[in-house]
Amino acid sequence: MEAKIVLKYKTPIEAKAIANAVSPDNLKAPQGLNVETTRRGSTVVNQIHCKTKLQTFAATIDDLLSAVSVAERALSAAKT
């Protein structure tokens, strides 16, 4: 199973902050699961490859989007 989640931000600086916030999760993936986060300009691309259970795949997407949401809220709070 594969998923590609593309997130667009107003500036490359915002995108870099979000990518940096969720990238450490890439290192914690169990065997059979690969999560890669890259940034291109003001776009963050998250690619998920899962060779295990559907539940693992769905939980990984949920965890990633939750981490992105927290990072976005933190970024928003830092701006004010």
C-alpha positions as CSV (number, residue, x, y, z in Angstrom):
1,M,0.0,0.0,0.0
2,E,1.2,3.5,-0.8
3,A,0.0,7.0,0.0
4,K,1.4,10.4,-1.0
5,I,0.2,13.4,1.0
6,V,1.1,16.8,-0.4
7,L,0.8,19.8,1.8
8,K,1.2,23.4,0.5
9,Y,2.1,26.4,2.6
10,K,2.4,30.1,2.0
11,T,6.1,30.2,2.3
12,P,9.1,27.9,2.0
13,I,10.0,28.8,5.6
14,E,6.6,27.5,6.8
15,A,7.0,24.3,4.8
16,K,10.5,23.8,6.2
17,A,9.3,24.1,9.7
18,I,6.5,21.6,9.2
19,A,8.8,19.1,7.4
20,N,11.4,19.4,10.1
21,A,8.8,18.9,12.8
22,V,7.5,15.6,11.3
23,S,10.7,14.2,9.8
24,P,12.1,12.7,13.0
25,D,9.1,10.2,12.8
26,N,10.7,8.8,9.6
27,L,13.4,7.1,11.8
28,K,10.9,5.3,14.0
29,A,9.1,3.3,11.4
30,P,8.9,-0.5,12.1
31,Q,10.0,-3.1,9.5
32,G,7.7,-3.1,6.5
33,L,6.8,0.5,6.9
34,N,8.6,3.5,5.3
35,V,7.6,7.1,5.8
36,E,9.6,9.7,3.8
37,T,9.0,13.5,4.2
38,T,10.6,15.9,1.7
39,R,10.2,19.6,1.0
40,R,10.2,21.3,-2.3
41,G,9.9,25.1,-2.0
42,S,6.6,25.7,-0.1
43,T,5.4,22.2,-0.5
44,V,5.8,19.2,1.9
45,V,5.5,15.8,0.4
46,N,4.9,12.7,2.6
47,Q,5.2,9.3,1.1
48,I,4.1,6.2,3.0
49,H,4.9,2.7,1.8
50,C,3.5,-0.1,3.9
51,K,4.0,-3.9,3.4
52,T,2.2,-4.9,6.6
53,K,-1.5,-4.7,7.7
54,L,-4.1,-2.2,6.6
55,Q,-4.5,-1.1,10.2
56,T,-0.8,-0.2,10.4
57,F,-1.1,1.8,7.1
58,A,-4.2,3.7,8.4
59,A,-2.7,4.4,11.8
60,T,0.5,5.7,10.2
61,I,-1.5,8.2,8.1
62,D,-3.5,9.2,11.1
63,D,-0.3,9.7,13.2
64,L,1.4,11.7,10.4
65,L,-1.6,14.0,9.9
66,S,-1.9,14.5,13.7
67,A,1.8,15.5,13.9
68,V,1.3,17.9,11.0
69,S,-1.7,19.4,12.7
70,V,0.3,19.9,16.0
71,A,3.2,21.5,14.1
72,E,0.9,23.8,12.2
73,R,-0.8,25.0,15.4
74,A,2.6,25.5,17.0
75,L,3.8,27.5,14.0
76,S,0.6,29.6,14.1
77,A,1.1,30.3,17.8
78,A,4.7,31.3,17.3
79,K,3.7,33.8,14.7
80,T,1.4,35.7,17.1
